[in-house]
Amino acid sequence: MSLAKFALATATCLALSAPTAFAQKLPDTMSWTAYDVGSAGYAEASAIADAFGKKFGTKVRIQPSGSAIGRLQPILTKRADVGFLATETFFATEGIHDFSARRWGPQNLRVLAGRPASVGVFTAADSGIKNISDLKGKRLALVAGNPSVNVKCEAFLAFANMDLKDVAPTLFPTYSAAMSSVNKDEADASCTTTTPSQVYELQASPKGIHWIPLPADDKEGWKRLSDIAPFLQPFNETIGAGISVEKPVAIAAYRYPMLVVRADMTDDEAYAFTKATDETFNLYKDATAVMGRWSMDMAGVPAADAPFHAGAIRYLKERGIWTDEHQAWNDKRTARLNALIAAWPKAVEEGKGKSDEEFAAIWEQSRKKTLSQLAQ
């Protein structure tokens, strides 16, 4: 064969193999973490894993765990590649709750994408409570040992320049008990997503249901809310109890599940995974009622519980999704994370020889000081 013919044959082979070339950028096998079997996070991870297998031949092992530590530790120790996570990602980057112990502290995590999941404050339609400010002095149902729910409730109060001292916090032992409390007259309001069975039960009761609006044009309210929970963003929900396309509600959205990785994942790896998630969308988008929200124009934009990975941003820019406004959010979120990571060793040094309770107080003071300096 002549050199010219060899070159032509080589080019032809490369062209024919182009559709499968991208698959070679993904590992043959991957390990992901998710919430327990039966959870939305596990179901959605399973659907996307199945799509990866069909399109790219990638075999995925999903490690389910009922605890935040159980989902994040495999990622941090490089025994898992990606986590399908929720608000524990924010707690990990902030070094709070499960991650405030000396062995943890702020973790350097990044997000590739995440489906928006709406969340808001609900009350009985006949309660007379229409706005967040109307909650003053009212019983607000919180869940014992569930900071993921409680921090969102605190952020919603901040929207109206209020905090827990302005309401009557009412603690319930389980999530289910808290969500049922309004219907049982044990509380006046609580915070959750729009689709749990308990809110549908309230809707069907003589009381009816009301979702307290968080208007996106209330910039000051949203600034106060974001100071506590920067992972929340305005969202116009059309699915849920008492909600429809004809009767939408302006509440908030967070990301669940999110594709969470270590910051040291290479840009090429992050790019490839984000692209694969996008390219397989049509294979998994009908797996559940909300899987359509994995469309990158919804899943690939801030806000999120950690900064977006540079590799993901590269792909999102190519898709024409990532904007200057998104980059400004990401720069601010990265600065916050870096400042907390830098503050942690100083707090650990100051806490040497002191009890866990004393160290917790030292870190909380240091964290608040660090965040206040960023806000100036």
Disulfide bonds with the S-S distance in Angstrom:
Cys153-Cys191 2.13
